[in-house]
Each structure stands twice: as C-alpha cells, then as structure tokens.
Amino acid sequence: MTTKIDQLHAWITAQHAELPAFDHDTDLIESGLVTSLQFVQMVMEIERIHGDKLEPGVITIDKMRSLRAIDKAVFQTQSETV
C-alpha cells in the first residue's frame, strides 16, 4: 500500500527530468528540489493527498521543509484525530 508521504515523494520526483536521490529528511527548499513556485503547487498536492484544506498555521517553511516534517505536521496529525 502506498502511503501519503510516498505519494508526495512521487509527486516531487515527477517535477524533475533528472532528480538526485533524496530521502524523508532531505531539505526540500535548500536542496532546490522544490522552488518557490513549486512550493505553492506542493501545498495544493498535499491538500489533495490529505483530502482537506490545510490550516494556515500548518503552511510554514519549517513544517514543509522535508517529507518527514510534512508527514508529522499534516499526515500523522490527521490519523491522530480520526
């Protein structure tokens, strides 16, 4: 079964013709994997995967900096409230 974070990893991978290897702790911003324009698109993709709009306080650079941070701030929080 594909996890939500795996779906987001696949989306980031699809944004690049040639992609360096990255893992759940890679800084998406500093590494250049996600540009400022892609950041907005990534938030929209996270909302699609999540199945709901994100609260404004969740959309911060620190909470969106790595796949692990996104998983903790968005996807794990959802499973804890269900």
PDB file of N, CA, C and O in Angstrom, chain B, residues numbered from 101:
ATOM      1  N   MET B 101       0.838  -1.183   0.000  1.00  0.00           N
ATOM      2  CA  MET B 101       0.000   0.000   0.000  1.00  0.00           C
ATOM      3  C   MET B 101       0.885   1.250   0.000  1.00  0.00           C
ATOM      4  O   MET B 101       1.853   1.335   0.756  1.00  0.00           O
ATOM      5  N   THR B 102       0.548   2.201  -0.842  1.00  0.00           N
ATOM      6  CA  THR B 102       1.298   3.441  -0.934  1.00  0.00           C
ATOM      7  C   THR B 102       0.829   4.401   0.153  1.00  0.00           C
ATOM      8  O   THR B 102      -0.366   4.660   0.298  1.00  0.00           O
ATOM      9  N   THR B 103       1.783   4.921   0.909  1.00  0.00           N
ATOM     10  CA  THR B 103       1.438   5.881   1.955  1.00  0.00           C
ATOM     11  C   THR B 103       1.283   7.276   1.359  1.00  0.00           C
ATOM     12  O   THR B 103       1.680   7.526   0.220  1.00  0.00           O
ATOM     13  N   LYS B 104       0.715   8.158   2.125  1.00  0.00           N
ATOM     14  CA  LYS B 104       0.549   9.547   1.663  1.00  0.00           C
ATOM     15  C   LYS B 104       1.901  10.198   1.417  1.00  0.00           C
ATOM     16  O   LYS B 104       2.065  10.955   0.461  1.00  0.00           O
ATOM     17  N   ILE B 105       2.862   9.907   2.272  1.00  0.00           N
ATOM     18  CA  ILE B 105       4.190  10.507   2.090  1.00  0.00           C
ATOM     19  C   ILE B 105       4.870   9.929   0.849  1.00  0.00           C
ATOM     20  O   ILE B 105       5.631  10.630   0.182  1.00  0.00           O
ATOM     21  N   ASP B 106       4.607   8.661   0.531  1.00  0.00           N
ATOM     22  CA  ASP B 106       5.123   8.071  -0.706  1.00  0.00           C
ATOM     23  C   ASP B 106       4.508   8.744  -1.927  1.00  0.00           C
ATOM     24  O   ASP B 106       5.190   8.955  -2.930  1.00  0.00           O
ATOM     25  N   GLN B 107       3.231   9.080  -1.848  1.00  0.00           N
ATOM     26  CA  GLN B 107       2.567   9.790  -2.945  1.00  0.00           C
ATOM     27  C   GLN B 107       3.209  11.156  -3.160  1.00  0.00           C
ATOM     28  O   GLN B 107       3.412  11.576  -4.300  1.00  0.00           O
ATOM     29  N   LEU B 108       3.531  11.853  -2.064  1.00  0.00           N
ATOM     30  CA  LEU B 108       4.168  13.163  -2.184  1.00  0.00           C
ATOM     31  C   LEU B 108       5.585  13.011  -2.723  1.00  0.00           C
ATOM     32  O   LEU B 108       6.019  13.829  -3.534  1.00  0.00           O
ATOM     33  N   HIS B 109       6.305  12.001  -2.299  1.00  0.00           N
ATOM     34  CA  HIS B 109       7.651  11.728  -2.820  1.00  0.00           C
ATOM     35  C   HIS B 109       7.575  11.522  -4.332  1.00  0.00           C
ATOM     36  O   HIS B 109       8.408  12.051  -5.068  1.00  0.00           O
ATOM     37  N   ALA B 110       6.598  10.769  -4.797  1.00  0.00           N
ATOM     38  CA  ALA B 110       6.420  10.520  -6.231  1.00  0.00           C
ATOM     39  C   ALA B 110       6.098  11.819  -6.976  1.00  0.00           C
ATOM     40  O   ALA B 110       6.573  12.022  -8.094  1.00  0.00           O
ATOM     41  N   TRP B 111       5.297  12.696  -6.368  1.00  0.00           N
ATOM     42  CA  TRP B 111       4.969  13.972  -6.999  1.00  0.00           C
ATOM     43  C   TRP B 111       6.230  14.826  -7.167  1.00  0.00           C
ATOM     44  O   TRP B 111       6.454  15.403  -8.232  1.00  0.00           O
ATOM     45  N   ILE B 112       7.049  14.904  -6.118  1.00  0.00           N
ATOM     46  CA  ILE B 112       8.291  15.685  -6.195  1.00  0.00           C
ATOM     47  C   ILE B 112       9.201  15.100  -7.267  1.00  0.00           C
ATOM     48  O   ILE B 112       9.794  15.841  -8.051  1.00  0.00           O
ATOM     49  N   THR B 113       9.315  13.791  -7.305  1.00  0.00           N
ATOM     50  CA  THR B 113      10.142  13.129  -8.307  1.00  0.00           C
ATOM     51  C   THR B 113       9.667  13.472  -9.711  1.00  0.00           C
ATOM     52  O   THR B 113      10.487  13.690 -10.602  1.00  0.00           O
ATOM     53  N   ALA B 114       8.368  13.523  -9.920  1.00  0.00           N
ATOM     54  CA  ALA B 114       7.796  13.808 -11.246  1.00  0.00           C
ATOM     55  C   ALA B 114       8.054  15.244 -11.702  1.00  0.00           C
ATOM     56  O   ALA B 114       7.894  15.546 -12.884  1.00  0.00           O
ATOM     57  N   GLN B 115       8.446  16.126 -10.799  1.00  0.00           N
ATOM     58  CA  GLN B 115       8.694  17.518 -11.152  1.00  0.00           C
ATOM     59  C   GLN B 115      10.064  17.729 -11.798  1.00  0.00           C
ATOM     60  O   GLN B 115      10.371  18.830 -12.257  1.00  0.00           O
ATOM     61  N   HIS B 116      10.885  16.682 -11.834  1.00  0.00           N
ATOM     62  CA  HIS B 116      12.266  16.812 -12.297  1.00  0.00           C
ATOM     63  C   HIS B 116      12.582  15.805 -13.397  1.00  0.00           C
ATOM     64  O   HIS B 116      12.226  14.630 -13.313  1.00  0.00           O
ATOM     65  N   ALA B 117      13.267  16.304 -14.439  1.00  0.00           N
ATOM     66  CA  ALA B 117      13.721  15.405 -15.507  1.00  0.00           C
ATOM     67  C   ALA B 117      14.840  14.511 -14.980  1.00  0.00           C
ATOM     68  O   ALA B 117      14.852  13.305 -15.228  1.00  0.00           O
ATOM     69  N   GLU B 118      15.772  15.107 -14.255  1.00  0.00           N
ATOM     70  CA  GLU B 118      16.850  14.367 -13.610  1.00  0.00           C
ATOM     71  C   GLU B 118      16.822  14.747 -12.138  1.00  0.00           C
ATOM     72  O   GLU B 118      16.920  15.921 -11.781  1.00  0.00           O
ATOM     73  N   LEU B 119      16.689  13.754 -11.310  1.00  0.00           N
ATOM     74  CA  LEU B 119      16.500  14.005  -9.887  1.00  0.00           C
ATOM     75  C   LEU B 119      17.589  13.345  -9.063  1.00  0.00           C
ATOM     76  O   LEU B 119      17.843  12.148  -9.197  1.00  0.00           O
ATOM     77  N   PRO B 120      18.236  14.136  -8.206  1.00  0.00           N
ATOM     78  CA  PRO B 120      19.185  13.496  -7.292  1.00  0.00           C
ATOM     79  C   PRO B 120      18.419  12.670  -6.255  1.00  0.00           C
ATOM     80  O   PRO B 120      17.250  12.935  -5.974  1.00  0.00           O
ATOM     81  N   ALA B 121      19.081  11.686  -5.704  1.00  0.00           N
ATOM     82  CA  ALA B 121      18.443  10.867  -4.676  1.00  0.00           C
ATOM     83  C   ALA B 121      18.110  11.747  -3.475  1.00  0.00           C
ATOM     84  O   ALA B 121      18.889  12.622  -3.096  1.00  0.00           O
ATOM     85  N   PHE B 122      16.956  11.506  -2.890  1.00  0.00           N
ATOM     86  CA  PHE B 122      16.599  12.222  -1.669  1.00  0.00           C
ATOM     87  C   PHE B 122      15.765  11.319  -0.791  1.00  0.00           C
ATOM     88  O   PHE B 122      15.128  10.377  -1.262  1.00  0.00           O
ATOM     89  N   ASP B 123      15.778  11.625   0.503  1.00  0.00           N
ATOM     90  CA  ASP B 123      15.039  10.803   1.447  1.00  0.00           C
ATOM     91  C   ASP B 123      14.090  11.680   2.264  1.00  0.00           C
ATOM     92  O   ASP B 123      13.905  12.856   1.953  1.00  0.00           O
ATOM     93  N   HIS B 124      13.505  11.121   3.285  1.00  0.00           N
ATOM     94  CA  HIS B 124      12.490  11.838   4.060  1.00  0.00           C
ATOM     95  C   HIS B 124      13.055  12.983   4.886  1.00  0.00           C
ATOM     96  O   HIS B 124      12.296  13.822   5.372  1.00  0.00           O
ATOM     97  N   ASP B 125      14.379  13.036   5.055  1.00  0.00           N
ATOM     98  CA  ASP B 125      14.993  14.106   5.840  1.00  0.00           C
ATOM     99  C   ASP B 125      15.658  15.178   4.978  1.00  0.00           C
ATOM    100  O   ASP B 125      16.151  16.170   5.515  1.00  0.00           O
ATOM    101  N   THR B 126      15.682  15.004   3.673  1.00  0.00           N
ATOM    102  CA  THR B 126      16.293  15.988   2.778  1.00  0.00           C
ATOM    103  C   THR B 126      15.528  17.300   2.847  1.00  0.00           C
ATOM    104  O   THR B 126      14.299  17.316   2.785  1.00  0.00           O
ATOM    105  N   ASP B 127      16.260  18.395   2.976  1.00  0.00           N
ATOM    106  CA  ASP B 127      15.647  19.725   2.985  1.00  0.00           C
ATOM    107  C   ASP B 127      15.201  20.042   1.561  1.00  0.00           C
ATOM    108  O   ASP B 127      16.028  20.255   0.673  1.00  0.00           O
ATOM    109  N   LEU B 128      13.897  20.070   1.355  1.00  0.00           N
ATOM    110  CA  LEU B 128      13.335  20.261   0.009  1.00  0.00           C
ATOM    111  C   LEU B 128      13.628  21.644  -0.554  1.00  0.00           C
ATOM    112  O   LEU B 128      13.761  21.806  -1.767  1.00  0.00           O
ATOM    113  N   ILE B 129      13.729  22.638   0.318  1.00  0.00           N
ATOM    114  CA  ILE B 129      13.955  24.013  -0.120  1.00  0.00           C
ATOM    115  C   ILE B 129      15.439  24.242  -0.412  1.00  0.00           C
ATOM    116  O   ILE B 129      15.809  24.665  -1.508  1.00  0.00           O
ATOM    117  N   GLU B 130      16.285  23.955   0.587  1.00  0.00           N
ATOM    118  CA  GLU B 130      17.727  24.185   0.446  1.00  0.00           C
ATOM    119  C   GLU B 130      18.342  23.368  -0.684  1.00  0.00           C
ATOM    120  O   GLU B 130      19.267  23.828  -1.353  1.00  0.00           O
ATOM    121  N   SER B 131      17.831  22.160  -0.898  1.00  0.00           N
ATOM    122  CA  SER B 131      18.369  21.288  -1.946  1.00  0.00           C
ATOM    123  C   SER B 131      17.929  21.716  -3.340  1.00  0.00           C
ATOM    124  O   SER B 131      18.501  21.272  -4.335  1.00  0.00           O
ATOM    125  N   GLY B 132      16.916  22.577  -3.419  1.00  0.00           N
ATOM    126  CA  GLY B 132      16.394  23.006  -4.714  1.00  0.00           C
ATOM    127  C   GLY B 132      15.385  22.038  -5.308  1.00  0.00           C
ATOM    128  O   GLY B 132      14.937  22.221  -6.440  1.00  0.00           O
ATOM    129  N   LEU B 133      15.023  21.003  -4.545  1.00  0.00           N
ATOM    130  CA  LEU B 133      14.018  20.060  -5.044  1.00  0.00           C
ATOM    131  C   LEU B 133      12.671  20.723  -5.242  1.00  0.00           C
ATOM    132  O   LEU B 133      11.901  20.322  -6.114  1.00  0.00           O
ATOM    133  N   VAL B 134      12.377  21.748  -4.428  1.00  0.00           N
ATOM    134  CA  VAL B 134      11.114  22.487  -4.523  1.00  0.00           C
ATOM    135  C   VAL B 134      11.443  23.970  -4.614  1.00  0.00           C
ATOM    136  O   VAL B 134      12.013  24.544  -3.686  1.00  0.00           O
ATOM    137  N   THR B 135      11.083  24.589  -5.735  1.00  0.00           N
ATOM    138  CA  THR B 135      11.276  26.025  -5.920  1.00  0.00           C
ATOM    139  C   THR B 135      10.120  26.782  -5.268  1.00  0.00           C
ATOM    140  O   THR B 135       9.180  26.165  -4.767  1.00  0.00           O
ATOM    141  N   SER B 136      10.183  28.100  -5.271  1.00  0.00           N
ATOM    142  CA  SER B 136       9.104  28.886  -4.661  1.00  0.00           C
ATOM    143  C   SER B 136       7.771  28.646  -5.365  1.00  0.00           C
ATOM    144  O   SER B 136       6.740  28.551  -4.698  1.00  0.00           O
ATOM    145  N   LEU B 137       7.765  28.547  -6.676  1.00  0.00           N
ATOM    146  CA  LEU B 137       6.529  28.256  -7.410  1.00  0.00           C
ATOM    147  C   LEU B 137       6.061  26.830  -7.106  1.00  0.00           C
ATOM    148  O   LEU B 137       4.872  26.599  -6.889  1.00  0.00           O
ATOM    149  N   GLN B 138       6.977  25.896  -7.092  1.00  0.00           N
ATOM    150  CA  GLN B 138       6.616  24.513  -6.786  1.00  0.00           C
ATOM    151  C   GLN B 138       6.130  24.360  -5.346  1.00  0.00           C
ATOM    152  O   GLN B 138       5.350  23.456  -5.046  1.00  0.00           O
ATOM    153  N   PHE B 139       6.588  25.241  -4.453  1.00  0.00           N
ATOM    154  CA  PHE B 139       6.137  25.175  -3.065  1.00  0.00           C
ATOM    155  C   PHE B 139       4.621  25.340  -3.010  1.00  0.00           C
ATOM    156  O   PHE B 139       3.937  24.592  -2.311  1.00  0.00           O
ATOM    157  N   VAL B 140       4.099  26.314  -3.740  1.00  0.00           N
ATOM    158  CA  VAL B 140       2.652  26.533  -3.786  1.00  0.00           C
ATOM    159  C   VAL B 140       1.959  25.314  -4.383  1.00  0.00           C
ATOM    160  O   VAL B 140       0.936  24.865  -3.866  1.00  0.00           O
ATOM    161  N   GLN B 141       2.505  24.782  -5.460  1.00  0.00           N
ATOM    162  CA  GLN B 141       1.943  23.589  -6.086  1.00  0.00           C
ATOM    163  C   GLN B 141       2.015  22.396  -5.138  1.00  0.00           C
ATOM    164  O   GLN B 141       1.102  21.572  -5.100  1.00  0.00           O
ATOM    165  N   MET B 142       3.104  22.307  -4.371  1.00  0.00           N
ATOM    166  CA  MET B 142       3.256  21.209  -3.424  1.00  0.00           C
ATOM    167  C   MET B 142       2.195  21.286  -2.327  1.00  0.00           C
ATOM    168  O   MET B 142       1.642  20.264  -1.921  1.00  0.00           O
ATOM    169  N   VAL B 143       1.915  22.494  -1.851  1.00  0.00           N
ATOM    170  CA  VAL B 143       0.872  22.649  -0.832  1.00  0.00           C
ATOM    171  C   VAL B 143      -0.473  22.180  -1.387  1.00  0.00           C
ATOM    172  O   VAL B 143      -1.238  21.521  -0.683  1.00  0.00           O
ATOM    173  N   MET B 144      -0.764  22.514  -2.641  1.00  0.00           N
ATOM    174  CA  MET B 144      -2.006  22.063  -3.265  1.00  0.00           C
ATOM    175  C   MET B 144      -2.027  20.542  -3.393  1.00  0.00           C
ATOM    176  O   MET B 144      -3.072  19.920  -3.204  1.00  0.00           O
ATOM    177  N   GLU B 145      -0.882  19.940  -3.712  1.00  0.00           N
ATOM    178  CA  GLU B 145      -0.799  18.485  -3.819  1.00  0.00           C
ATOM    179  C   GLU B 145      -0.966  17.837  -2.447  1.00  0.00           C
ATOM    180  O   GLU B 145      -1.622  16.802  -2.330  1.00  0.00           O
ATOM    181  N   ILE B 146      -0.386  18.429  -1.417  1.00  0.00           N
ATOM    182  CA  ILE B 146      -0.546  17.910  -0.055  1.00  0.00           C
ATOM    183  C   ILE B 146      -2.028  17.939   0.326  1.00  0.00           C
ATOM    184  O   ILE B 146      -2.538  16.980   0.907  1.00  0.00           O
ATOM    185  N   GLU B 147      -2.714  19.026   0.005  1.00  0.00           N
ATOM    186  CA  GLU B 147      -4.149  19.113   0.303  1.00  0.00           C
ATOM    187  C   GLU B 147      -4.933  18.047  -0.450  1.00  0.00           C
ATOM    188  O   GLU B 147      -5.878  17.472   0.090  1.00  0.00           O
ATOM    189  N   ARG B 148      -4.546  17.781  -1.695  1.00  0.00           N
ATOM    190  CA  ARG B 148      -5.231  16.741  -2.482  1.00  0.00           C
ATOM    191  C   ARG B 148      -5.026  15.370  -1.832  1.00  0.00           C
ATOM    192  O   ARG B 148      -5.975  14.607  -1.654  1.00  0.00           O
ATOM    193  N   ILE B 149      -3.786  15.074  -1.484  1.00  0.00           N
ATOM    194  CA  ILE B 149      -3.474  13.793  -0.853  1.00  0.00           C
ATOM    195  C   ILE B 149      -4.146  13.686   0.512  1.00  0.00           C
ATOM    196  O   ILE B 149      -4.681  12.638   0.874  1.00  0.00           O
ATOM    197  N   HIS B 150      -4.111  14.767   1.253  1.00  0.00           N
ATOM    198  CA  HIS B 150      -4.670  14.840   2.610  1.00  0.00           C
ATOM    199  C   HIS B 150      -6.197  14.726   2.593  1.00  0.00           C
ATOM    200  O   HIS B 150      -6.807  14.204   3.526  1.00  0.00           O
ATOM    201  N   GLY B 151      -6.799  15.230   1.504  1.00  0.00           N
ATOM    202  CA  GLY B 151      -8.248  15.174   1.373  1.00  0.00           C
ATOM    203  C   GLY B 151      -8.963  16.327   2.035  1.00  0.00           C
ATOM    204  O   GLY B 151     -10.175  16.275   2.242  1.00  0.00           O
ATOM    205  N   ASP B 152      -8.214  17.381   2.373  1.00  0.00           N
ATOM    206  CA  ASP B 152      -8.808  18.534   3.045  1.00  0.00           C
ATOM    207  C   ASP B 152      -7.850  19.716   2.923  1.00  0.00           C
ATOM    208  O   ASP B 152      -6.656  19.538   2.684  1.00  0.00           O
ATOM    209  N   LYS B 153      -8.380  20.905   3.086  1.00  0.00           N
ATOM    210  CA  LYS B 153      -7.546  22.109   3.093  1.00  0.00           C
ATOM    211  C   LYS B 153      -6.687  22.110   4.343  1.00  0.00           C
ATOM    212  O   LYS B 153      -7.097  21.604   5.388  1.00  0.00           O
ATOM    213  N   LEU B 154      -5.497  22.677   4.236  1.00  0.00           N
ATOM    214  CA  LEU B 154      -4.618  22.795   5.386  1.00  0.00           C
ATOM    215  C   LEU B 154      -4.939  24.063   6.158  1.00  0.00           C
ATOM    216  O   LEU B 154      -5.282  25.090   5.572  1.00  0.00           O
ATOM    217  N   GLU B 155      -4.826  23.985   7.453  1.00  0.00           N
ATOM    218  CA  GLU B 155      -4.992  25.172   8.289  1.00  0.00           C
ATOM    219  C   GLU B 155      -3.824  26.114   8.009  1.00  0.00           C
ATOM    220  O   GLU B 155      -2.705  25.648   7.792  1.00  0.00           O
ATOM    221  N   PRO B 156      -4.058  27.439   8.008  1.00  0.00           N
ATOM    222  CA  PRO B 156      -2.978  28.386   7.703  1.00  0.00           C
ATOM    223  C   PRO B 156      -1.720  28.197   8.564  1.00  0.00           C
ATOM    224  O   PRO B 156      -0.611  28.389   8.066  1.00  0.00           O
ATOM    225  N   GLY B 157      -1.866  27.830   9.834  1.00  0.00           N
ATOM    226  CA  GLY B 157      -0.707  27.648  10.705  1.00  0.00           C
ATOM    227  C   GLY B 157       0.161  26.460  10.336  1.00  0.00           C
ATOM    228  O   GLY B 157       1.305  26.369  10.783  1.00  0.00           O
ATOM    229  N   VAL B 158      -0.362  25.551   9.531  1.00  0.00           N
ATOM    230  CA  VAL B 158       0.402  24.372   9.114  1.00  0.00           C
ATOM    231  C   VAL B 158       1.336  24.712   7.960  1.00  0.00           C
ATOM    232  O   VAL B 158       2.376  24.075   7.790  1.00  0.00           O
ATOM    233  N   ILE B 159       0.967  25.713   7.172  1.00  0.00           N
ATOM    234  CA  ILE B 159       1.746  26.057   5.978  1.00  0.00           C
ATOM    235  C   ILE B 159       2.863  27.032   6.361  1.00  0.00           C
ATOM    236  O   ILE B 159       2.760  28.242   6.157  1.00  0.00           O
ATOM    237  N   THR B 160       3.921  26.467   6.917  1.00  0.00           N
ATOM    238  CA  THR B 160       5.118  27.250   7.234  1.00  0.00           C
ATOM    239  C   THR B 160       6.313  26.549   6.596  1.00  0.00           C
ATOM    240  O   THR B 160       6.266  25.352   6.314  1.00  0.00           O
ATOM    241  N   ILE B 161       7.374  27.302   6.374  1.00  0.00           N
ATOM    242  CA  ILE B 161       8.572  26.720   5.774  1.00  0.00           C
ATOM    243  C   ILE B 161       9.088  25.561   6.627  1.00  0.00           C
ATOM    244  O   ILE B 161       9.435  24.509   6.090  1.00  0.00           O
ATOM    245  N   ASP B 162       9.143  25.739   7.933  1.00  0.00           N
ATOM    246  CA  ASP B 162       9.677  24.680   8.795  1.00  0.00           C
ATOM    247  C   ASP B 162       8.837  23.409   8.741  1.00  0.00           C
ATOM    248  O   ASP B 162       9.385  22.307   8.751  1.00  0.00           O
ATOM    249  N   LYS B 163       7.520  23.548   8.683  1.00  0.00           N
ATOM    250  CA  LYS B 163       6.647  22.376   8.647  1.00  0.00           C
ATOM    251  C   LYS B 163       6.590  21.734   7.268  1.00  0.00           C
ATOM    252  O   LYS B 163       6.091  20.617   7.124  1.00  0.00           O
ATOM    253  N   MET B 164       7.096  22.429   6.254  1.00  0.00           N
ATOM    254  CA  MET B 164       7.086  21.914   4.886  1.00  0.00           C
ATOM    255  C   MET B 164       8.501  21.673   4.363  1.00  0.00           C
ATOM    256  O   MET B 164       8.684  21.434   3.169  1.00  0.00           O
ATOM    257  N   ARG B 165       9.490  21.732   5.229  1.00  0.00           N
ATOM    258  CA  ARG B 165      10.898  21.680   4.814  1.00  0.00           C
ATOM    259  C   ARG B 165      11.349  20.300   4.333  1.00  0.00           C
ATOM    260  O   ARG B 165      12.193  20.213   3.440  1.00  0.00           O
ATOM    261  N   SER B 166      10.813  19.230   4.898  1.00  0.00           N
ATOM    262  CA  SER B 166      11.203  17.872   4.500  1.00  0.00           C
ATOM    263  C   SER B 166       9.965  16.980   4.485  1.00  0.00           C
ATOM    264  O   SER B 166       8.923  17.332   5.037  1.00  0.00           O
ATOM    265  N   LEU B 167      10.097  15.838   3.852  1.00  0.00           N
ATOM    266  CA  LEU B 167       8.965  14.904   3.832  1.00  0.00           C
ATOM    267  C   LEU B 167       8.612  14.465   5.251  1.00  0.00           C
ATOM    268  O   LEU B 167       7.435  14.300   5.572  1.00  0.00           O
ATOM    269  N   ARG B 168       9.614  14.275   6.095  1.00  0.00           N
ATOM    270  CA  ARG B 168       9.352  13.869   7.477  1.00  0.00           C
ATOM    271  C   ARG B 168       8.582  14.970   8.217  1.00  0.00           C
ATOM    272  O   ARG B 168       7.650  14.678   8.968  1.00  0.00           O
ATOM    273  N   ALA B 169       8.966  16.225   8.008  1.00  0.00           N
ATOM    274  CA  ALA B 169       8.273  17.344   8.663  1.00  0.00           C
ATOM    275  C   ALA B 169       6.830  17.447   8.182  1.00  0.00           C
ATOM    276  O   ALA B 169       5.926  17.696   8.979  1.00  0.00           O
ATOM    277  N   ILE B 170       6.611  17.257   6.888  1.00  0.00           N
ATOM    278  CA  ILE B 170       5.251  17.297   6.329  1.00  0.00           C
ATOM    279  C   ILE B 170       4.424  16.149   6.896  1.00  0.00           C
ATOM    280  O   ILE B 170       3.269  16.334   7.280  1.00  0.00           O
ATOM    281  N   ASP B 171       5.021  14.973   6.945  1.00  0.00           N
ATOM    282  CA  ASP B 171       4.322  13.813   7.493  1.00  0.00           C
ATOM    283  C   ASP B 171       3.880  14.090   8.930  1.00  0.00           C
ATOM    284  O   ASP B 171       2.742  13.803   9.299  1.00  0.00           O
ATOM    285  N   LYS B 172       4.770  14.642   9.729  1.00  0.00           N
ATOM    286  CA  LYS B 172       4.457  14.933  11.134  1.00  0.00           C
ATOM    287  C   LYS B 172       3.394  16.024  11.258  1.00  0.00           C
ATOM    288  O   LYS B 172       2.463  15.894  12.053  1.00  0.00           O
ATOM    289  N   ALA B 173       3.527  17.096  10.478  1.00  0.00           N
ATOM    290  CA  ALA B 173       2.624  18.243  10.602  1.00  0.00           C
ATOM    291  C   ALA B 173       1.250  18.010   9.984  1.00  0.00           C
ATOM    292  O   ALA B 173       0.259  18.574  10.446  1.00  0.00           O
ATOM    293  N   VAL B 174       1.186  17.183   8.944  1.00  0.00           N
ATOM    294  CA  VAL B 174      -0.074  17.025   8.212  1.00  0.00           C
ATOM    295  C   VAL B 174      -0.643  15.621   8.326  1.00  0.00           C
ATOM    296  O   VAL B 174      -1.737  15.438   8.858  1.00  0.00           O
ATOM    297  N   PHE B 175       0.078  14.639   7.838  1.00  0.00           N
ATOM    298  CA  PHE B 175      -0.476  13.300   7.693  1.00  0.00           C
ATOM    299  C   PHE B 175      -0.619  12.564   9.020  1.00  0.00           C
ATOM    300  O   PHE B 175      -1.638  11.911   9.246  1.00  0.00           O
ATOM    301  N   GLN B 176       0.365  12.652   9.896  1.00  0.00           N
ATOM    302  CA  GLN B 176       0.249  11.980  11.203  1.00  0.00           C
ATOM    303  C   GLN B 176      -0.784  12.663  12.078  1.00  0.00           C
ATOM    304  O   GLN B 176      -1.478  12.001  12.849  1.00  0.00           O
ATOM    305  N   THR B 177      -0.895  13.975  11.970  1.00  0.00           N
ATOM    306  CA  THR B 177      -1.885  14.717  12.757  1.00  0.00           C
ATOM    307  C   THR B 177      -3.283  14.271  12.377  1.00  0.00           C
ATOM    308  O   THR B 177      -4.146  14.148  13.246  1.00  0.00           O
ATOM    309  N   GLN B 178      -3.528  14.023  11.082  1.00  0.00           N
ATOM    310  CA  GLN B 178      -4.841  13.567  10.626  1.00  0.00           C
ATOM    311  C   GLN B 178      -5.179  12.214  11.229  1.00  0.00           C
ATOM    312  O   GLN B 178      -6.300  12.008  11.694  1.00  0.00           O
ATOM    313  N   SER B 179      -4.225  11.287  11.228  1.00  0.00           N
ATOM    314  CA  SER B 179      -4.514   9.955  11.742  1.00  0.00           C
ATOM    315  C   SER B 179      -4.733   9.970  13.262  1.00  0.00           C
ATOM    316  O   SER B 179      -5.446   9.116  13.789  1.00  0.00           O
ATOM    317  N   GLU B 180      -4.130  10.927  13.961  1.00  0.00           N
ATOM    318  CA  GLU B 180      -4.322  11.036  15.402  1.00  0.00           C
ATOM    319  C   GLU B 180      -5.708  11.562  15.763  1.00  0.00           C
ATOM    320  O   GLU B 180      -6.228  11.252  16.835  1.00  0.00           O
ATOM    321  N   THR B 181      -6.315  12.364  14.868  1.00  0.00           N
ATOM    322  CA  THR B 181      -7.618  12.956  15.168  1.00  0.00           C
ATOM    323  C   THR B 181      -8.761  12.088  14.690  1.00  0.00           C
ATOM    324  O   THR B 181      -9.914  12.358  15.029  1.00  0.00           O
ATOM    325  N   VAL B 182      -8.478  11.044  13.906  1.00  0.00           N
ATOM    326  CA  VAL B 182      -9.538  10.163  13.382  1.00  0.00           C
ATOM    327  C   VAL B 182      -9.866   9.088  14.382  1.00  0.00           C
ATOM    328  O   VAL B 182     -10.731   8.250  14.127  1.00  0.00           O
TER     329      VAL B 182
END
